Amino acid sequence: MTAAKAAAAKARGSEAYMNGDYTAAVDCFTEAARLAPASDPNVHVYHSNRCAAYLQLNRVDDALKDAERCTRIAPKWSKVRSK
């Protein structure tokens, strides 16, 4: 059930992001990351999405922390791999 709540928070965050409400997106992606169990295969995505929202808010230090966290969680994910 917690994974489902995390997915719902992510969906709200994605909608907020697409509507340009980056502060709400950060809040939703934070909620998703907090609710997600460690076994949730999408945990890294929540951090990646929050990273993007932080960048839109020019919160570069926060974005970097999420990018690094995402890389630690899913080092082989195509969006975090360096070439």
PDB file of N, CA, C and O in Angstrom:
ATOM      1  N   MET A   1       0.826  -1.197   0.000  1.00  0.00           N
ATOM      2  CA  MET A   1       0.000   0.000   0.000  1.00  0.00           C
ATOM      3  C   MET A   1       0.862   1.250   0.000  1.00  0.00           C
ATOM      4  O   MET A   1       0.505   2.235  -0.645  1.00  0.00           O
ATOM      5  N   THR A   2       1.980   1.239   0.700  1.00  0.00           N
ATOM      6  CA  THR A   2       2.839   2.423   0.739  1.00  0.00           C
ATOM      7  C   THR A   2       3.416   2.728  -0.641  1.00  0.00           C
ATOM      8  O   THR A   2       3.538   3.894  -1.018  1.00  0.00           O
ATOM      9  N   ALA A   3       3.773   1.683  -1.398  1.00  0.00           N
ATOM     10  CA  ALA A   3       4.288   1.900  -2.747  1.00  0.00           C
ATOM     11  C   ALA A   3       3.223   2.565  -3.616  1.00  0.00           C
ATOM     12  O   ALA A   3       3.540   3.409  -4.453  1.00  0.00           O
ATOM     13  N   ALA A   4       1.977   2.190  -3.420  1.00  0.00           N
ATOM     14  CA  ALA A   4       0.890   2.805  -4.186  1.00  0.00           C
ATOM     15  C   ALA A   4       0.719   4.273  -3.815  1.00  0.00           C
ATOM     16  O   ALA A   4       0.455   5.106  -4.682  1.00  0.00           O
ATOM     17  N   LYS A   5       0.868   4.590  -2.542  1.00  0.00           N
ATOM     18  CA  LYS A   5       0.786   5.986  -2.116  1.00  0.00           C
ATOM     19  C   LYS A   5       1.957   6.790  -2.672  1.00  0.00           C
ATOM     20  O   LYS A   5       1.798   7.950  -3.051  1.00  0.00           O
ATOM     21  N   ALA A   6       3.131   6.168  -2.719  1.00  0.00           N
ATOM     22  CA  ALA A   6       4.304   6.830  -3.289  1.00  0.00           C
ATOM     23  C   ALA A   6       4.082   7.107  -4.771  1.00  0.00           C
ATOM     24  O   ALA A   6       4.408   8.188  -5.262  1.00  0.00           O
ATOM     25  N   ALA A   7       3.533   6.135  -5.475  1.00  0.00           N
ATOM     26  CA  ALA A   7       3.255   6.311  -6.905  1.00  0.00           C
ATOM     27  C   ALA A   7       2.224   7.418  -7.131  1.00  0.00           C
ATOM     28  O   ALA A   7       2.330   8.181  -8.092  1.00  0.00           O
ATOM     29  N   ALA A   8       1.234   7.505  -6.253  1.00  0.00           N
ATOM     30  CA  ALA A   8       0.228   8.568  -6.377  1.00  0.00           C
ATOM     31  C   ALA A   8       0.856   9.936  -6.139  1.00  0.00           C
ATOM     32  O   ALA A   8       0.538  10.899  -6.837  1.00  0.00           O
ATOM     33  N   ALA A   9       1.748  10.024  -5.152  1.00  0.00           N
ATOM     34  CA  ALA A   9       2.439  11.294  -4.889  1.00  0.00           C
ATOM     35  C   ALA A   9       3.308  11.673  -6.088  1.00  0.00           C
ATOM     36  O   ALA A   9       3.374  12.844  -6.461  1.00  0.00           O
ATOM     37  N   LYS A  10       3.971  10.689  -6.691  1.00  0.00           N
ATOM     38  CA  LYS A  10       4.794  10.943  -7.884  1.00  0.00           C
ATOM     39  C   LYS A  10       3.925  11.479  -9.025  1.00  0.00           C
ATOM     40  O   LYS A  10       4.313  12.416  -9.723  1.00  0.00           O
ATOM     41  N   ALA A  11       2.758  10.880  -9.203  1.00  0.00           N
ATOM     42  CA  ALA A  11       1.858  11.334 -10.268  1.00  0.00           C
ATOM     43  C   ALA A  11       1.429  12.782 -10.044  1.00  0.00           C
ATOM     44  O   ALA A  11       1.378  13.571 -10.987  1.00  0.00           O
ATOM     45  N   ARG A  12       1.120  13.129  -8.792  1.00  0.00           N
ATOM     46  CA  ARG A  12       0.768  14.530  -8.487  1.00  0.00           C
ATOM     47  C   ARG A  12       1.967  15.441  -8.755  1.00  0.00           C
ATOM     48  O   ARG A  12       1.807  16.548  -9.269  1.00  0.00           O
ATOM     49  N   GLY A  13       3.158  14.978  -8.407  1.00  0.00           N
ATOM     50  CA  GLY A  13       4.363  15.764  -8.645  1.00  0.00           C
ATOM     51  C   GLY A  13       4.615  15.983 -10.125  1.00  0.00           C
ATOM     52  O   GLY A  13       4.991  17.076 -10.547  1.00  0.00           O
ATOM     53  N   SER A  14       4.407  14.943 -10.903  1.00  0.00           N
ATOM     54  CA  SER A  14       4.598  15.067 -12.359  1.00  0.00           C
ATOM     55  C   SER A  14       3.625  16.066 -12.958  1.00  0.00           C
ATOM     56  O   SER A  14       3.988  16.856 -13.829  1.00  0.00           O
ATOM     57  N   GLU A  15       2.390  16.025 -12.486  1.00  0.00           N
ATOM     58  CA  GLU A  15       1.385  16.984 -12.975  1.00  0.00           C
ATOM     59  C   GLU A  15       1.772  18.408 -12.574  1.00  0.00           C
ATOM     60  O   GLU A  15       1.696  19.327 -13.389  1.00  0.00           O
ATOM     61  N   ALA A  16       2.183  18.585 -11.327  1.00  0.00           N
ATOM     62  CA  ALA A  16       2.596  19.916 -10.866  1.00  0.00           C
ATOM     63  C   ALA A  16       3.781  20.416 -11.687  1.00  0.00           C
ATOM     64  O   ALA A  16       3.831  21.585 -12.069  1.00  0.00           O
ATOM     65  N   TYR A  17       4.730  19.526 -11.955  1.00  0.00           N
ATOM     66  CA  TYR A  17       5.905  19.907 -12.746  1.00  0.00           C
ATOM     67  C   TYR A  17       5.482  20.358 -14.146  1.00  0.00           C
ATOM     68  O   TYR A  17       5.940  21.390 -14.637  1.00  0.00           O
ATOM     69  N   MET A  18       4.615  19.586 -14.777  1.00  0.00           N
ATOM     70  CA  MET A  18       4.167  19.933 -16.132  1.00  0.00           C
ATOM     71  C   MET A  18       3.399  21.249 -16.147  1.00  0.00           C
ATOM     72  O   MET A  18       3.367  21.938 -17.167  1.00  0.00           O
ATOM     73  N   ASN A  19       2.778  21.603 -15.014  1.00  0.00           N
ATOM     74  CA  ASN A  19       2.039  22.862 -14.909  1.00  0.00           C
ATOM     75  C   ASN A  19       2.922  24.022 -14.454  1.00  0.00           C
ATOM     76  O   ASN A  19       2.442  25.142 -14.281  1.00  0.00           O
ATOM     77  N   GLY A  20       4.207  23.753 -14.262  1.00  0.00           N
ATOM     78  CA  GLY A  20       5.137  24.807 -13.868  1.00  0.00           C
ATOM     79  C   GLY A  20       5.124  25.128 -12.388  1.00  0.00           C
ATOM     80  O   GLY A  20       5.727  26.116 -11.969  1.00  0.00           O
ATOM     81  N   ASP A  21       4.454  24.319 -11.590  1.00  0.00           N
ATOM     82  CA  ASP A  21       4.423  24.528 -10.145  1.00  0.00           C
ATOM     83  C   ASP A  21       5.516  23.672  -9.511  1.00  0.00           C
ATOM     84  O   ASP A  21       5.248  22.612  -8.946  1.00  0.00           O
ATOM     85  N   TYR A  22       6.746  24.153  -9.617  1.00  0.00           N
ATOM     86  CA  TYR A  22       7.912  23.368  -9.213  1.00  0.00           C
ATOM     87  C   TYR A  22       8.010  23.187  -7.705  1.00  0.00           C
ATOM     88  O   TYR A  22       8.535  22.176  -7.238  1.00  0.00           O
ATOM     89  N   THR A  23       7.517  24.145  -6.946  1.00  0.00           N
ATOM     90  CA  THR A  23       7.524  23.998  -5.490  1.00  0.00           C
ATOM     91  C   THR A  23       6.603  22.856  -5.077  1.00  0.00           C
ATOM     92  O   THR A  23       6.969  22.038  -4.233  1.00  0.00           O
ATOM     93  N   ALA A  24       5.428  22.794  -5.657  1.00  0.00           N
ATOM     94  CA  ALA A  24       4.509  21.686  -5.370  1.00  0.00           C
ATOM     95  C   ALA A  24       5.098  20.366  -5.848  1.00  0.00           C
ATOM     96  O   ALA A  24       4.940  19.338  -5.191  1.00  0.00           O
ATOM     97  N   ALA A  25       5.773  20.394  -6.985  1.00  0.00           N
ATOM     98  CA  ALA A  25       6.398  19.178  -7.501  1.00  0.00           C
ATOM     99  C   ALA A  25       7.443  18.657  -6.517  1.00  0.00           C
ATOM    100  O   ALA A  25       7.491  17.458  -6.238  1.00  0.00           O
ATOM    101  N   VAL A  26       8.275  19.548  -5.994  1.00  0.00           N
ATOM    102  CA  VAL A  26       9.275  19.145  -4.999  1.00  0.00           C
ATOM    103  C   VAL A  26       8.584  18.501  -3.806  1.00  0.00           C
ATOM    104  O   VAL A  26       9.016  17.452  -3.327  1.00  0.00           O
ATOM    105  N   ASP A  27       7.518  19.119  -3.328  1.00  0.00           N
ATOM    106  CA  ASP A  27       6.793  18.575  -2.178  1.00  0.00           C
ATOM    107  C   ASP A  27       6.252  17.174  -2.469  1.00  0.00           C
ATOM    108  O   ASP A  27       6.357  16.278  -1.631  1.00  0.00           O
ATOM    109  N   CYS A  28       5.687  16.992  -3.634  1.00  0.00           N
ATOM    110  CA  CYS A  28       5.111  15.691  -3.998  1.00  0.00           C
ATOM    111  C   CYS A  28       6.190  14.626  -4.169  1.00  0.00           C
ATOM    112  O   CYS A  28       6.027  13.496  -3.707  1.00  0.00           O
ATOM    113  N   PHE A  29       7.289  14.980  -4.830  1.00  0.00           N
ATOM    114  CA  PHE A  29       8.361  13.998  -5.015  1.00  0.00           C
ATOM    115  C   PHE A  29       9.035  13.670  -3.685  1.00  0.00           C
ATOM    116  O   PHE A  29       9.501  12.549  -3.485  1.00  0.00           O
ATOM    117  N   THR A  30       9.089  14.639  -2.781  1.00  0.00           N
ATOM    118  CA  THR A  30       9.612  14.388  -1.433  1.00  0.00           C
ATOM    119  C   THR A  30       8.702  13.402  -0.713  1.00  0.00           C
ATOM    120  O   THR A  30       9.176  12.468  -0.065  1.00  0.00           O
ATOM    121  N   GLU A  31       7.415  13.609  -0.828  1.00  0.00           N
ATOM    122  CA  GLU A  31       6.455  12.692  -0.217  1.00  0.00           C
ATOM    123  C   GLU A  31       6.603  11.286  -0.797  1.00  0.00           C
ATOM    124  O   GLU A  31       6.588  10.300  -0.061  1.00  0.00           O
ATOM    125  N   ALA A  32       6.743  11.201  -2.116  1.00  0.00           N
ATOM    126  CA  ALA A  32       6.908   9.895  -2.764  1.00  0.00           C
ATOM    127  C   ALA A  32       8.147   9.176  -2.242  1.00  0.00           C
ATOM    128  O   ALA A  32       8.094   7.986  -1.931  1.00  0.00           O
ATOM    129  N   ALA A  33       9.254   9.893  -2.147  1.00  0.00           N
ATOM    130  CA  ALA A  33      10.494   9.287  -1.655  1.00  0.00           C
ATOM    131  C   ALA A  33      10.359   8.847  -0.204  1.00  0.00           C
ATOM    132  O   ALA A  33      10.895   7.810   0.185  1.00  0.00           O
ATOM    133  N   ARG A  34       9.649   9.626   0.590  1.00  0.00           N
ATOM    134  CA  ARG A  34       9.459   9.300   2.003  1.00  0.00           C
ATOM    135  C   ARG A  34       8.558   8.082   2.179  1.00  0.00           C
ATOM    136  O   ARG A  34       8.801   7.254   3.056  1.00  0.00           O
ATOM    137  N   LEU A  35       7.536   7.968   1.365  1.00  0.00           N
ATOM    138  CA  LEU A  35       6.578   6.872   1.482  1.00  0.00           C
ATOM    139  C   LEU A  35       7.077   5.561   0.881  1.00  0.00           C
ATOM    140  O   LEU A  35       6.649   4.484   1.296  1.00  0.00           O
ATOM    141  N   ALA A  36       7.957   5.646  -0.069  1.00  0.00           N
ATOM    142  CA  ALA A  36       8.375   4.454  -0.806  1.00  0.00           C
ATOM    143  C   ALA A  36       9.170   3.494   0.075  1.00  0.00           C
ATOM    144  O   ALA A  36      10.109   3.902   0.758  1.00  0.00           O
ATOM    145  N   PRO A  37       8.791   2.223   0.055  1.00  0.00           N
ATOM    146  CA  PRO A  37       9.612   1.245   0.763  1.00  0.00           C
ATOM    147  C   PRO A  37      10.935   1.058   0.023  1.00  0.00           C
ATOM    148  O   PRO A  37      11.023   1.318  -1.177  1.00  0.00           O
ATOM    149  N   ALA A  38      11.948   0.612   0.735  1.00  0.00           N
ATOM    150  CA  ALA A  38      13.277   0.430   0.127  1.00  0.00           C
ATOM    151  C   ALA A  38      13.226  -0.500  -1.083  1.00  0.00           C
ATOM    152  O   ALA A  38      14.046  -0.386  -1.994  1.00  0.00           O
ATOM    153  N   SER A  39      12.277  -1.403  -1.088  1.00  0.00           N
ATOM    154  CA  SER A  39      12.161  -2.356  -2.193  1.00  0.00           C
ATOM    155  C   SER A  39      11.460  -1.773  -3.423  1.00  0.00           C
ATOM    156  O   SER A  39      11.391  -2.431  -4.460  1.00  0.00           O
ATOM    157  N   ASP A  40      10.949  -0.566  -3.320  1.00  0.00           N
ATOM    158  CA  ASP A  40      10.242   0.068  -4.444  1.00  0.00           C
ATOM    159  C   ASP A  40      11.230   0.294  -5.584  1.00  0.00           C
ATOM    160  O   ASP A  40      12.229   0.989  -5.400  1.00  0.00           O
ATOM    161  N   PRO A  41      10.971  -0.277  -6.752  1.00  0.00           N
ATOM    162  CA  PRO A  41      11.911  -0.136  -7.866  1.00  0.00           C
ATOM    163  C   PRO A  41      11.968   1.271  -8.455  1.00  0.00           C
ATOM    164  O   PRO A  41      12.795   1.542  -9.326  1.00  0.00           O
ATOM    165  N   ASN A  42      11.098   2.169  -7.991  1.00  0.00           N
ATOM    166  CA  ASN A  42      11.062   3.526  -8.538  1.00  0.00           C
ATOM    167  C   ASN A  42      11.656   4.581  -7.626  1.00  0.00           C
ATOM    168  O   ASN A  42      11.558   5.770  -7.931  1.00  0.00           O
ATOM    169  N   VAL A  43      12.267   4.191  -6.521  1.00  0.00           N
ATOM    170  CA  VAL A  43      12.801   5.161  -5.565  1.00  0.00           C
ATOM    171  C   VAL A  43      13.746   6.147  -6.251  1.00  0.00           C
ATOM    172  O   VAL A  43      13.685   7.349  -5.991  1.00  0.00           O
ATOM    173  N   HIS A  44      14.599   5.654  -7.108  1.00  0.00           N
ATOM    174  CA  HIS A  44      15.552   6.539  -7.782  1.00  0.00           C
ATOM    175  C   HIS A  44      14.855   7.567  -8.667  1.00  0.00           C
ATOM    176  O   HIS A  44      15.343   8.686  -8.828  1.00  0.00           O
ATOM    177  N   VAL A  45      13.727   7.192  -9.232  1.00  0.00           N
ATOM    178  CA  VAL A  45      12.985   8.107 -10.103  1.00  0.00           C
ATOM    179  C   VAL A  45      12.440   9.287  -9.296  1.00  0.00           C
ATOM    180  O   VAL A  45      12.417  10.415  -9.789  1.00  0.00           O
ATOM    181  N   TYR A  46      12.004   9.038  -8.066  1.00  0.00           N
ATOM    182  CA  TYR A  46      11.486  10.113  -7.240  1.00  0.00           C
ATOM    183  C   TYR A  46      12.571  11.160  -6.992  1.00  0.00           C
ATOM    184  O   TYR A  46      12.310  12.362  -7.018  1.00  0.00           O
ATOM    185  N   HIS A  47      13.785  10.684  -6.752  1.00  0.00           N
ATOM    186  CA  HIS A  47      14.899  11.612  -6.532  1.00  0.00           C
ATOM    187  C   HIS A  47      15.297  12.318  -7.828  1.00  0.00           C
ATOM    188  O   HIS A  47      15.630  13.503  -7.817  1.00  0.00           O
ATOM    189  N   SER A  48      15.263  11.601  -8.922  1.00  0.00           N
ATOM    190  CA  SER A  48      15.586  12.207 -10.214  1.00  0.00           C
ATOM    191  C   SER A  48      14.583  13.308 -10.567  1.00  0.00           C
ATOM    192  O   SER A  48      14.963  14.389 -11.017  1.00  0.00           O
ATOM    193  N   ASN A  49      13.308  13.017 -10.356  1.00  0.00           N
ATOM    194  CA  ASN A  49      12.276  14.010 -10.668  1.00  0.00           C
ATOM    195  C   ASN A  49      12.378  15.228  -9.752  1.00  0.00           C
ATOM    196  O   ASN A  49      12.212  16.365 -10.194  1.00  0.00           O
ATOM    197  N   ARG A  50      12.654  14.976  -8.471  1.00  0.00           N
ATOM    198  CA  ARG A  50      12.809  16.104  -7.548  1.00  0.00           C
ATOM    199  C   ARG A  50      14.029  16.931  -7.930  1.00  0.00           C
ATOM    200  O   ARG A  50      14.013  18.155  -7.808  1.00  0.00           O
ATOM    201  N   CYS A  51      15.076  16.276  -8.388  1.00  0.00           N
ATOM    202  CA  CYS A  51      16.274  16.976  -8.873  1.00  0.00           C
ATOM    203  C   CYS A  51      15.893  17.953  -9.987  1.00  0.00           C
ATOM    204  O   CYS A  51      16.315  19.110  -9.976  1.00  0.00           O
ATOM    205  N   ALA A  52      15.107  17.489 -10.931  1.00  0.00           N
ATOM    206  CA  ALA A  52      14.686  18.351 -12.043  1.00  0.00           C
ATOM    207  C   ALA A  52      13.879  19.542 -11.541  1.00  0.00           C
ATOM    208  O   ALA A  52      14.057  20.662 -12.021  1.00  0.00           O
ATOM    209  N   ALA A  53      12.991  19.305 -10.577  1.00  0.00           N
ATOM    210  CA  ALA A  53      12.188  20.399 -10.027  1.00  0.00           C
ATOM    211  C   ALA A  53      13.077  21.394  -9.281  1.00  0.00           C
ATOM    212  O   ALA A  53      12.892  22.605  -9.394  1.00  0.00           O
ATOM    213  N   TYR A  54      14.041  20.876  -8.519  1.00  0.00           N
ATOM    214  CA  TYR A  54      14.979  21.769  -7.832  1.00  0.00           C
ATOM    215  C   TYR A  54      15.738  22.638  -8.837  1.00  0.00           C
ATOM    216  O   TYR A  54      15.946  23.827  -8.593  1.00  0.00           O
ATOM    217  N   LEU A  55      16.146  22.061  -9.947  1.00  0.00           N
ATOM    218  CA  LEU A  55      16.866  22.855 -10.953  1.00  0.00           C
ATOM    219  C   LEU A  55      15.995  23.979 -11.496  1.00  0.00           C
ATOM    220  O   LEU A  55      16.479  25.086 -11.729  1.00  0.00           O
ATOM    221  N   GLN A  56      14.712  23.699 -11.697  1.00  0.00           N
ATOM    222  CA  GLN A  56      13.798  24.738 -12.176  1.00  0.00           C
ATOM    223  C   GLN A  56      13.676  25.880 -11.171  1.00  0.00           C
ATOM    224  O   GLN A  56      13.415  27.023 -11.545  1.00  0.00           O
ATOM    225  N   LEU A  57      13.868  25.560  -9.892  1.00  0.00           N
ATOM    226  CA  LEU A  57      13.810  26.572  -8.832  1.00  0.00           C
ATOM    227  C   LEU A  57      15.177  27.186  -8.553  1.00  0.00           C
ATOM    228  O   LEU A  57      15.328  27.994  -7.637  1.00  0.00           O
ATOM    229  N   ASN A  58      16.165  26.800  -9.344  1.00  0.00           N
ATOM    230  CA  ASN A  58      17.551  27.260  -9.185  1.00  0.00           C
ATOM    231  C   ASN A  58      18.130  26.870  -7.814  1.00  0.00           C
ATOM    232  O   ASN A  58      18.956  27.587  -7.250  1.00  0.00           O
ATOM    233  N   ARG A  59      17.687  25.737  -7.300  1.00  0.00           N
ATOM    234  CA  ARG A  59      18.209  25.197  -6.041  1.00  0.00           C
ATOM    235  C   ARG A  59      19.238  24.127  -6.407  1.00  0.00           C
ATOM    236  O   ARG A  59      19.007  22.930  -6.234  1.00  0.00           O
ATOM    237  N   VAL A  60      20.364  24.587  -6.911  1.00  0.00           N
ATOM    238  CA  VAL A  60      21.373  23.716  -7.491  1.00  0.00           C
ATOM    239  C   VAL A  60      21.971  22.751  -6.463  1.00  0.00           C
ATOM    240  O   VAL A  60      22.190  21.582  -6.779  1.00  0.00           O
ATOM    241  N   ASP A  61      22.236  23.214  -5.258  1.00  0.00           N
ATOM    242  CA  ASP A  61      22.814  22.334  -4.240  1.00  0.00           C
ATOM    243  C   ASP A  61      21.861  21.186  -3.908  1.00  0.00           C
ATOM    244  O   ASP A  61      22.289  20.040  -3.771  1.00  0.00           O
ATOM    245  N   ASP A  62      20.586  21.490  -3.781  1.00  0.00           N
ATOM    246  CA  ASP A  62      19.600  20.443  -3.505  1.00  0.00           C
ATOM    247  C   ASP A  62      19.494  19.479  -4.687  1.00  0.00           C
ATOM    248  O   ASP A  62      19.374  18.268  -4.502  1.00  0.00           O
ATOM    249  N   ALA A  63      19.538  20.025  -5.892  1.00  0.00           N
ATOM    250  CA  ALA A  63      19.475  19.182  -7.085  1.00  0.00           C
ATOM    251  C   ALA A  63      20.675  18.240  -7.141  1.00  0.00           C
ATOM    252  O   ALA A  63      20.530  17.063  -7.474  1.00  0.00           O
ATOM    253  N   LEU A  64      21.840  18.752  -6.821  1.00  0.00           N
ATOM    254  CA  LEU A  64      23.041  17.912  -6.837  1.00  0.00           C
ATOM    255  C   LEU A  64      22.925  16.776  -5.822  1.00  0.00           C
ATOM    256  O   LEU A  64      23.305  15.644  -6.119  1.00  0.00           O
ATOM    257  N   LYS A  65      22.412  17.061  -4.647  1.00  0.00           N
ATOM    258  CA  LYS A  65      22.239  16.008  -3.626  1.00  0.00           C
ATOM    259  C   LYS A  65      21.321  14.908  -4.142  1.00  0.00           C
ATOM    260  O   LYS A  65      21.597  13.723  -3.954  1.00  0.00           O
ATOM    261  N   ASP A  66      20.229  15.302  -4.794  1.00  0.00           N
ATOM    262  CA  ASP A  66      19.324  14.287  -5.335  1.00  0.00           C
ATOM    263  C   ASP A  66      19.961  13.524  -6.492  1.00  0.00           C
ATOM    264  O   ASP A  66      19.766  12.315  -6.618  1.00  0.00           O
ATOM    265  N   ALA A  67      20.711  14.210  -7.326  1.00  0.00           N
ATOM    266  CA  ALA A  67      21.389  13.522  -8.431  1.00  0.00           C
ATOM    267  C   ALA A  67      22.378  12.493  -7.888  1.00  0.00           C
ATOM    268  O   ALA A  67      22.465  11.378  -8.403  1.00  0.00           O
ATOM    269  N   GLU A  68      23.114  12.863  -6.862  1.00  0.00           N
ATOM    270  CA  GLU A  68      24.065  11.929  -6.252  1.00  0.00           C
ATOM    271  C   GLU A  68      23.338  10.758  -5.592  1.00  0.00           C
ATOM    272  O   GLU A  68      23.782   9.614  -5.696  1.00  0.00           O
ATOM    273  N   ARG A  69      22.237  11.036  -4.921  1.00  0.00           N
ATOM    274  CA  ARG A  69      21.447   9.974  -4.286  1.00  0.00           C
ATOM    275  C   ARG A  69      20.903   9.024  -5.345  1.00  0.00           C
ATOM    276  O   ARG A  69      20.939   7.806  -5.170  1.00  0.00           O
ATOM    277  N   CYS A  70      20.407   9.570  -6.424  1.00  0.00           N
ATOM    278  CA  CYS A  70      19.874   8.761  -7.516  1.00  0.00           C
ATOM    279  C   CYS A  70      20.976   7.853  -8.078  1.00  0.00           C
ATOM    280  O   CYS A  70      20.737   6.678  -8.357  1.00  0.00           O
ATOM    281  N   THR A  71      22.159   8.397  -8.238  1.00  0.00           N
ATOM    282  CA  THR A  71      23.282   7.625  -8.766  1.00  0.00           C
ATOM    283  C   THR A  71      23.661   6.491  -7.823  1.00  0.00           C
ATOM    284  O   THR A  71      23.982   5.391  -8.272  1.00  0.00           O
ATOM    285  N   ARG A  72      23.626   6.752  -6.519  1.00  0.00           N
ATOM    286  CA  ARG A  72      23.936   5.698  -5.540  1.00  0.00           C
ATOM    287  C   ARG A  72      22.882   4.592  -5.561  1.00  0.00           C
ATOM    288  O   ARG A  72      23.217   3.411  -5.461  1.00  0.00           O
ATOM    289  N   ILE A  73      21.620   4.970  -5.690  1.00  0.00           N
ATOM    290  CA  ILE A  73      20.530   4.001  -5.654  1.00  0.00           C
ATOM    291  C   ILE A  73      20.501   3.137  -6.918  1.00  0.00           C
ATOM    292  O   ILE A  73      20.304   1.924  -6.847  1.00  0.00           O
ATOM    293  N   ALA A  74      20.699   3.771  -8.062  1.00  0.00           N
ATOM    294  CA  ALA A  74      20.571   3.066  -9.355  1.00  0.00           C
ATOM    295  C   ALA A  74      21.722   3.445 -10.284  1.00  0.00           C
ATOM    296  O   ALA A  74      21.512   4.140 -11.278  1.00  0.00           O
ATOM    297  N   PRO A  75      22.925   2.998  -9.971  1.00  0.00           N
ATOM    298  CA  PRO A  75      24.094   3.412 -10.767  1.00  0.00           C
ATOM    299  C   PRO A  75      24.057   2.976 -12.229  1.00  0.00           C
ATOM    300  O   PRO A  75      24.751   3.558 -13.062  1.00  0.00           O
ATOM    301  N   LYS A  76      23.267   1.972 -12.547  1.00  0.00           N
ATOM    302  CA  LYS A  76      23.204   1.494 -13.934  1.00  0.00           C
ATOM    303  C   LYS A  76      22.017   2.055 -14.712  1.00  0.00           C
ATOM    304  O   LYS A  76      21.841   1.742 -15.890  1.00  0.00           O
ATOM    305  N   TRP A  77      21.206   2.881 -14.058  1.00  0.00           N
ATOM    306  CA  TRP A  77      20.061   3.482 -14.735  1.00  0.00           C
ATOM    307  C   TRP A  77      20.575   4.403 -15.821  1.00  0.00           C
ATOM    308  O   TRP A  77      21.501   5.178 -15.582  1.00  0.00           O
ATOM    309  N   SER A  78      20.007   4.336 -16.987  1.00  0.00           N
ATOM    310  CA  SER A  78      20.530   5.064 -18.148  1.00  0.00           C
ATOM    311  C   SER A  78      20.593   6.571 -17.949  1.00  0.00           C
ATOM    312  O   SER A  78      21.454   7.220 -18.542  1.00  0.00           O
ATOM    313  N   LYS A  79      19.727   7.143 -17.150  1.00  0.00           N
ATOM    314  CA  LYS A  79      19.726   8.585 -16.971  1.00  0.00           C
ATOM    315  C   LYS A  79      20.849   9.064 -16.052  1.00  0.00           C
ATOM    316  O   LYS A  79      21.140  10.260 -16.014  1.00  0.00           O
ATOM    317  N   VAL A  80      21.480   8.159 -15.315  1.00  0.00           N
ATOM    318  CA  VAL A  80      22.560   8.583 -14.423  1.00  0.00           C
ATOM    319  C   VAL A  80      23.924   8.091 -14.867  1.00  0.00           C
ATOM    320  O   VAL A  80      24.942   8.523 -14.328  1.00  0.00           O
ATOM    321  N   ARG A  81      23.960   7.217 -15.817  1.00  0.00           N
ATOM    322  CA  ARG A  81      25.245   6.686 -16.289  1.00  0.00           C
ATOM    323  C   ARG A  81      25.972   7.734 -17.106  1.00  0.00           C
ATOM    324  O   ARG A  81      25.370   8.446 -17.910  1.00  0.00           O
ATOM    325  N   SER A  82      27.261   7.818 -16.892  1.00  0.00           N
ATOM    326  CA  SER A  82      28.058   8.692 -17.753  1.00  0.00           C
ATOM    327  C   SER A  82      28.610   7.831 -18.882  1.00  0.00           C
ATOM    328  O   SER A  82      28.769   6.619 -18.738  1.00  0.00           O
ATOM    329  N   LYS A  83      28.888   8.458 -19.970  1.00  0.00           N
ATOM    330  CA  LYS A  83      29.364   7.705 -21.140  1.00  0.00           C
ATOM    331  C   LYS A  83      30.860   7.745 -21.212  1.00  0.00           C
ATOM    332  O   LYS A  83      31.450   7.169 -22.126  1.00  0.00           O
TER     333      LYS A  83
END
